[in-house]
């Protein structure tokens, strides 16, 4: 009887300990599973890697908007630009105009600016060339469609104010991403810029090559003292 009693006692201890191990026991010094690290949130970006847009250039330049020195046959040269990353800048105020910007602003030529954009594409800092029609006469409108991607979300687009010495309108490095997604629509007022390559003071001035070349600047005062924009660019995202 004493032997059987001892066996029952041992069995009870084993069961008790087994239950303690199975439940993790009350040992607060035990080590549990390692916590799963919280993933680092990805940088905000467009939900779709590719988007298509239509940009409409609405020219509003008239004698009523800019009465001073208003020229005959006001018009704008063909649109030229591209999509790119922030690793390249095709023009900016305070910097000299490239040969492409000079030719565009003085002659309305799309070359060699198109070659400068193609060189950036080859270098991996730009992705697409944008070319569209001009407007003749002003006021008027023209549109062009283009594709843009997450890695190259910026747009640069320009057009010559014609006739003029070296004046133009445009946008540079305009982002079509806002709050982590493609913008549905964006409208930009187009104020005039001086390329700094010709010193003519009026719309119909003869050629007066600027030497040394001056930096690109906002054109203000005579003959655009009204301060009115020359038009707008409106970018609208298209449904796929």
C-alpha positions as CSV (number, residue, x, y, z in Angstrom):
1,X,0.0,0.0,0.0
2,X,2.9,2.4,0.8
3,X,4.5,1.6,-2.6
4,X,1.3,2.3,-4.5
5,X,0.8,5.6,-2.5
6,X,4.3,6.7,-3.5
7,X,3.6,5.9,-7.2
8,X,0.4,8.0,-7.1
9,X,2.3,10.9,-5.5
10,X,5.0,10.8,-8.3
11,X,2.3,10.7,-11.0
12,X,0.6,13.7,-9.5
13,X,3.8,15.7,-9.5
14,X,4.5,14.8,-13.1
15,X,1.0,15.9,-14.2
16,X,1.3,19.1,-12.3
17,X,4.7,20.0,-13.8
18,X,3.5,19.0,-17.2
19,X,0.5,21.3,-16.9
20,X,2.8,24.1,-15.8
21,X,5.2,23.7,-18.8
22,X,2.2,23.4,-21.2
23,X,0.8,26.7,-20.0
24,X,4.1,28.5,-19.9
25,X,4.0,28.5,-16.1
26,X,4.2,31.6,-13.9
27,X,7.9,32.2,-14.6
28,X,8.1,35.8,-15.7
29,X,11.7,35.4,-16.5
30,X,11.0,33.1,-19.5
31,X,11.7,34.3,-23.1
32,X,8.9,34.4,-25.6
33,X,9.1,34.6,-29.4
34,X,11.0,37.6,-30.9
35,X,8.7,40.5,-31.9
36,X,8.1,40.9,-35.7
37,X,9.8,44.1,-36.8
38,X,7.5,46.8,-38.1
39,X,8.1,47.4,-41.8
40,X,9.4,50.9,-42.8
41,X,6.7,52.7,-44.7
42,X,7.5,53.2,-48.4
43,X,8.0,56.7,-49.6
44,X,4.8,58.2,-51.0
45,X,4.4,57.8,-54.7
46,X,1.7,57.5,-57.3
47,X,-0.6,54.5,-56.9
48,X,-0.2,53.8,-60.7
49,X,3.3,53.7,-62.1
50,X,2.1,55.2,-65.4
51,X,-0.3,58.0,-66.3
52,X,-1.5,59.8,-69.4
53,X,-2.2,63.5,-69.6
54,X,-3.4,66.1,-72.0
55,X,-2.0,69.5,-71.7
56,X,-4.0,72.4,-73.3
57,X,-2.3,75.7,-74.1
58,X,-4.9,78.4,-74.0
59,X,-3.4,81.6,-75.3
60,X,-5.1,84.8,-74.0
61,X,-2.6,87.4,-75.4
62,X,-4.6,90.2,-77.0
63,X,-4.4,93.9,-77.4
64,X,-6.8,94.2,-74.5
65,X,-4.6,92.2,-72.2
66,X,-1.3,93.8,-73.3
67,X,-2.1,97.1,-75.0
68,X,1.5,98.5,-74.9
69,X,3.5,98.0,-78.1
70,X,1.0,95.3,-79.2
71,X,2.4,93.7,-82.4
72,X,0.6,92.6,-85.6
73,X,0.0,88.9,-86.0
74,X,0.6,87.8,-82.4
75,X,1.3,84.0,-82.1
76,X,3.2,81.3,-80.2
77,X,5.7,78.8,-81.5
78,X,5.2,75.0,-81.4
79,X,5.3,73.4,-77.9
80,X,8.5,71.6,-77.0
81,X,9.5,69.9,-73.7
82,X,9.7,66.6,-71.9
83,X,9.1,64.5,-68.8
84,X,12.0,64.1,-66.5
85,X,13.3,63.6,-62.9
86,X,14.7,66.3,-60.6
87,X,18.2,65.2,-61.7
88,X,18.0,67.6,-64.7
89,X,16.9,71.2,-65.3
90,X,16.3,72.5,-68.8
91,X,15.8,76.1,-67.8
92,X,15.4,78.2,-64.7
93,X,15.5,81.9,-63.7
94,X,18.9,83.1,-62.6
95,X,20.8,80.7,-65.0
96,X,21.9,81.2,-68.6
97,X,19.7,79.8,-71.4
98,X,21.0,76.7,-73.1
99,X,21.4,76.9,-76.9
100,X,18.0,75.1,-77.2
101,X,16.2,77.6,-75.0
102,X,17.9,80.5,-76.9
103,X,16.8,79.1,-80.3
104,X,13.3,78.5,-79.0
105,X,12.9,82.0,-77.5
106,X,14.4,83.9,-80.4
107,X,13.3,81.9,-83.4
108,X,10.5,79.6,-82.2
109,X,12.7,76.6,-83.1
110,X,12.1,73.2,-81.5
111,X,15.8,72.2,-82.2
112,X,18.3,72.0,-80.6
113,X,16.1,71.9,-77.4
114,X,14.7,68.5,-78.6
115,X,18.3,67.2,-78.8
116,X,19.0,68.4,-75.3
117,X,16.0,66.5,-74.1
118,X,17.0,63.4,-76.0
119,X,20.5,63.6,-74.5
120,X,18.9,63.7,-71.0
121,X,16.8,60.7,-72.0
122,X,20.0,58.8,-73.0
123,X,21.6,59.9,-69.7
124,X,18.7,58.5,-67.7
125,X,17.5,61.8,-66.2
126,X,14.5,62.3,-68.6
127,X,12.1,59.9,-70.2
128,X,9.9,61.4,-72.9
129,X,9.9,64.2,-75.5
130,X,6.8,66.3,-75.7
131,X,6.1,68.2,-79.0
132,X,2.9,70.0,-79.9
133,X,1.5,72.6,-82.2
134,X,1.7,76.4,-81.9
135,X,-1.0,79.0,-81.9
136,X,-1.4,81.4,-84.7
137,X,-3.0,83.9,-84.2
138,X,-3.4,84.5,-80.5
139,X,-5.9,84.1,-78.8
140,X,-6.4,80.4,-79.5
141,X,-5.6,77.0,-78.1
142,X,-3.7,73.8,-78.8
143,X,-3.4,70.4,-77.0
144,X,-1.0,67.5,-76.9
145,X,-1.1,64.2,-75.0
146,X,1.8,62.5,-73.3
147,X,2.7,59.7,-71.0
148,X,4.5,60.1,-67.7
149,X,5.8,57.6,-65.1
150,X,6.5,57.5,-61.4
151,X,10.3,57.8,-61.8
152,X,10.0,60.8,-64.1
153,X,7.1,62.8,-62.7
154,X,8.2,66.3,-63.7
155,X,7.2,68.3,-66.9
156,X,9.0,71.1,-68.6
157,X,7.3,72.8,-71.6
158,X,7.9,76.0,-73.4
159,X,6.7,78.2,-76.3
160,X,8.0,81.4,-77.8
161,X,6.0,84.7,-77.6
162,X,6.1,85.9,-81.2
163,X,7.1,88.3,-82.4
164,X,9.5,89.2,-79.6
165,X,13.3,89.5,-79.1
166,X,13.7,86.4,-76.9
167,X,10.6,86.2,-74.7
168,X,8.8,83.0,-73.9
169,X,6.2,81.3,-71.7
170,X,6.4,77.9,-70.0
171,X,6.8,75.7,-67.0
172,X,9.9,73.9,-65.7
173,X,10.0,70.9,-63.3
174,X,6.2,71.0,-62.8
175,X,5.3,67.9,-60.7
176,X,2.2,66.0,-61.6
177,X,2.3,64.1,-58.3
178,X,0.5,65.6,-55.3
179,X,-0.1,63.9,-51.9
180,X,1.2,60.6,-53.2
181,X,-0.9,60.3,-56.3
182,X,-1.2,61.8,-59.8
183,X,-3.1,65.1,-59.9
184,X,-6.4,65.0,-61.7
185,X,-6.0,68.5,-63.1
186,X,-3.5,71.4,-62.8
187,X,-3.7,74.9,-64.4
188,X,-0.7,77.2,-64.5
189,X,-0.9,80.8,-65.5
190,X,1.8,81.7,-68.0
191,X,3.8,84.9,-67.3
192,X,6.5,86.0,-69.7
193,X,10.2,85.3,-69.4
194,X,13.2,86.9,-70.9
195,X,15.9,84.4,-72.1
196,X,18.7,87.0,-71.7
197,X,20.1,86.4,-75.2
198,X,18.7,89.4,-77.0
199,X,18.5,93.0,-75.8
200,X,15.6,94.2,-77.9
201,X,13.2,96.2,-75.7
202,X,10.0,95.9,-77.8
203,X,8.0,93.1,-79.4
204,X,9.3,94.1,-82.9
205,X,12.9,95.1,-82.1
206,X,15.6,94.1,-84.5
207,X,18.1,91.5,-83.4
208,X,20.4,92.8,-80.7
209,X,22.5,89.9,-79.5
210,X,23.2,90.2,-75.8
211,X,27.0,89.9,-75.0
212,X,27.7,88.6,-72.5
213,X,24.6,86.5,-72.2
214,X,22.4,87.4,-69.2
215,X,20.5,84.9,-67.0
216,X,16.9,84.0,-67.7
217,X,14.5,86.4,-65.8
218,X,10.9,87.2,-65.4
219,X,9.9,89.9,-68.0
220,X,8.4,92.8,-66.1
221,X,7.6,96.5,-66.8
222,X,7.6,97.8,-70.4
223,X,6.0,96.5,-72.6
224,X,4.2,94.0,-70.3
225,X,3.4,96.4,-67.4
226,X,-0.2,95.2,-67.3
227,X,1.1,92.1,-65.5
228,X,-1.6,89.9,-67.2
229,X,-0.6,86.3,-68.1
230,X,-0.2,85.4,-71.7
231,X,-2.3,82.2,-71.3
232,X,-2.5,79.0,-69.3
233,X,-1.3,75.4,-69.4
234,X,-4.0,73.0,-68.1
235,X,-2.9,69.4,-67.5
236,X,-5.7,66.9,-67.3
237,X,-5.2,63.2,-66.4
238,X,-6.8,60.9,-68.9
239,X,-8.6,57.6,-68.0
240,X,-6.7,54.6,-69.2
